[in-house]
C-alpha cells in the first residue's frame, strides 16, 4: 500500500475495524475516531491505531485516505464534518450497504471528485471492534460507486486500495447498486429477521434449530443500528423485493393447501436449479 | 456398539450413508440396499457395506438392527416389505424428517413394539452417498419417537444406538415432533426456497450474494425428492408456519412503506434478541 502513508478510519466497527487492521498490517499509519471511547482505546492499545482523533475530526487534516465506516444514516454528517479538513485527501470512501444517499452527500459536501463509495460484501451478523479481524475482505466482492463517474483517478485509487486488501472491486452506479443489493442482501436480511420473529412467537429458540435453520436465521443477529438505516434508505426497492418473496411463499403455501405435490415439487426443483447454477462457488 | 453385531441400512443417501459409515467404524457388520445400484456398489467397494441386499429385502432376515433411510413417502412401503423378515430385529428405526406417518406405518406392519422413529438434526443441502460422511451426527440432536410409548426397551436401544454415534437423543411423541419441526426445520427450508425463487426471477445468481445471503439460500439446494414428501406429509403444520412468516414479512414491509423507522427498529431488535438468547451455541 505504497500509495497511502497515512489514513483515517472513522468508525471502528466490524468493517471499519477490519479496514484499520489491514491498513496497519500494510504499514500505513492509521488515525481513527469512534464514538465509543472503549473501542477507540482498544484499537490504540492493540497497536492498530497510531492516533485517536477527537470528535470534531479536525485531526483528518493532512491525511491522504479517509474511510468513513459508520451506519449509513450517520455517514452524511461525517462527510460534512471532515470536508473542511480534507484538502490533502486523494481518496474519500465509505463502507455502507446503501450508496445513493452517501454519494449525494459527498457531492453536496463538494467532495465528489475524490469520493468513491465502497460496499465490501464481507462480514457477518456480529458487530463492533471486537468482531473486526484482519483479512476480512480477502476474496470478497467490493462494489465501487464513484460520486462523479468521470473521476477516473479516484476510482482507480479506490480499486487499488481494495485490491491491496484482497477484495475484488466491481464498479457500478450508486442507483444500480442499491437496486441490486435490495435483492441480494437486504431481502435475505429481512427474511431472516421475519423468520426469527415468527419463531420467537412460538417460544422455540435458536437452539431448537438444526444446522439448516441456524443458517437461515443467522442474519437475524445483525445489528439493528446498522440495518434500520439501510432499510429506510433503500425502502422502496426492499418493499418490492419483500413483496416478491411474499408471493413466492404464498405460492408454496397454496400448493400445500391444495396438496398439489406436482406444483410443490416443481417449485423446489426450480429453487434447487437456481442454487446449483452457482454451486461451483459454494 | 456391542449391542448390535449386524445391521441393515436401507437407503444410502446423505443420512443413511453416514449411519452406515459410523456403524462400520464401530465394527458392526453392515448389510445395505439402495435403489441406485451405483451407490450400493460404491458403499461395498469402499468397504463400508459387507453385503449388498436385493430389492425384495429378504436379506434382512436374522439382523438385529434395521435402519430405514429413504424419503418419507417411501418408508411405509419399506417397513411392510421388511416386516416378514424382521423376526430377529430388536430395533427398527428410520431417519425421516416427519414422524407421524412412519410411526403409523410401523404399527400397521405389526412392528410397533420394536419401532422407534428417529430424526437426526444433522446434514446439509447436499444429498446422496457421495455426500455421506462419518461423524455426521456428532453433537447433533436426534429426536426419538417410539411407536408405542410403553416400549421402553426399544426406546432405550434407540437412545443407546444414537448415543454411540455421538448424537444427543431427545424423546417426544411423533405428533409433537411434526408440529415442532414444521417451525424449526420445514419453515426455514420453504423460506430459503422461496427466496431462491424470488431471486431467480430477477436474473441474479447465488454468486451475486454475500456470505449472509448465501447462508439464507443454502437450504434451497436441498433435494426435492426428499423435501416434497416431507412438505406434503406435514402440510397443515407447515401452512400455519408459512402464514405466520408471511405476516411477519408483511409487518416489516408495512413499516417500510410507512417509513416508520421506530417500528422497523423494534422488529429488528426483537429478531436480534431472539438470536442472542441462544448465541452461546452459535
Interface residues (C-beta under 8 A of the other chain):
Chain A: X121 X122 X123 X124 X125 X140 X141 X180 X183 X184 X185 X187 X188 X189 X190 X191 X192 X193 X194 X195 X196 X197 X198 X199 X200 X201 X202 X204 X205 X206 X207 X208 X209 X210 X211 X212 X213 X214 X215 X216 X217 X218 X219 X220 X221 X222 X223 X224 X227 X228 X231 X232 X235 X238 X239 X241 X242 X243 X244 X245 X246 X247 X248 X249 X250 X251 X252 X253 X256 X257 X259 X261 X264 X265 X267 X268 X269 X270 X271 X272 X273 X274 X275 X276 X277 X278 X279 X281 X282
Chain B: X121 X122 X123 X124 X125 X140 X141 X180 X183 X184 X185 X187 X188 X189 X190 X191 X192 X193 X194 X195 X196 X197 X198 X199 X200 X201 X202 X204 X205 X206 X207 X208 X209 X210 X211 X212 X213 X214 X215 X216 X217 X218 X219 X220 X221 X222 X223 X224 X227 X228 X231 X232 X235 X238 X239 X241 X242 X243 X244 X245 X246 X247 X248 X249 X250 X251 X252 X253 X256 X257 X259 X261 X264 X265 X267 X268 X269 X270 X271 X272 X273 X274 X275 X276 X277 X278 X279 X281 X282
